[in-house]
Structures are given as C-alpha cells and as structure tokens.
Amino acid sequence: MQEKVRIAGLGGENLLFLTDDQLRRGIEAMFFAYRAFTSDPDLILVDLDYGRAHHRALHFINREPGLTVTSLLDVLGVTKQSLNRVLRTLIEDGLVESRVGRRDRRERQLYLTDKGTALERRLSESQRARMRAAYRNAGPQAVAGFRQVLEAMMDPETRSQYQSMKDLTDERK
C-alpha cells in the first residue's frame, strides 16, 4: 500500500509516495533516536532516583523561570497528581523553588535553584551535543525539514503550545 504525502515548499505541487515499509522504518528510526537521545540523561536520573518527568520539569522551568504550576501542567500534559509528586521531590531536594505569584498570590511560580540549574545543564549537555552533531552532519536543509516533520506530527493544540514557546524565545532575543 502506498500513501500520498504532500510536500509543500518544494516548488509547485510535489507528491511523495511512501510505502508502509518506509513509514514503519521512519517510526522505528524515531524510537531508536529517542532511546539514544534519552540514554545519557537516564543514567544520571537513575542515580538520583528520578525519572524523565523530573528532567522535563527541570527543562521547562529552566526555559521559562517563573513558569506557573498551571502552565507547566499544560506543557507537560500530565495529571496534577503526577506533577505534584515530581515537584514535591524537586522542591524537597533543593532543585526547584516555588514562589507566590507576583500578580496573583494564588499562583505558584517555579524557579530553578543553583543546584537545579546545574543538574538541568548536566542532563541536557549530552542531548545538545547529540543534536548539534546530528544537525551539523545532516545539513541546514535537513534540519529545517526535520523540524517541519516534527511540527506536522503535532496535533493543533500541541503545535500551539510549541509555537508559544518558540515565540517566547524570539521575544528574548
């Protein structure tokens, strides 16, 4: 069976025909790439008795200091109970600080402590190195194409969240 996939931006209407086998190989490549991408941080996390949810929380709090618990819930797409377990551990271990909101005192804003920033950097260093090497090896067109594929895989709500994070980065430049 072949599936037609429209490829935009290649000058006119181009179609790419993908077989089920090609799609399966792409899916498998994604699984193996994700395993490699998470392998180094996983070794650090297991020593600390943390999981990937802890890493994701640290990443997004580092990305946006002052992020509210509600916003972090939205970004991570986890239950309140699950996030509370993760945050409680990170706060008790001195990695995250929860402060009363400036505008709304009912809000809790999250910040990494120096210890949290050091751990987030340690967890992400190998991932940045892996991404940098892969991007450099693949070249600029592949990098842009890869990002387009990832964005196209997102459902509209997730893409909107991702775009908001991207816009935040652009505002800080």
Buried (B, 14 or more C-beta within 10 A) or exposed (E): EEEEEEEEEEEEEEEEEBEEEEBEEEEEEEEEEEEEBBEBBBEBBEEEEBBEBBBBBBBBBBBBEEBBBEBBBBBBEBEEEEBEBBBEBBBEBEBBBBEEEEEEEEBBBBBBBEEBBEBBEEBBEBBEEBEEEBBEEEEEEEBEBEEEEEEEEEEEEEBEBBEEEEEEEEEEE
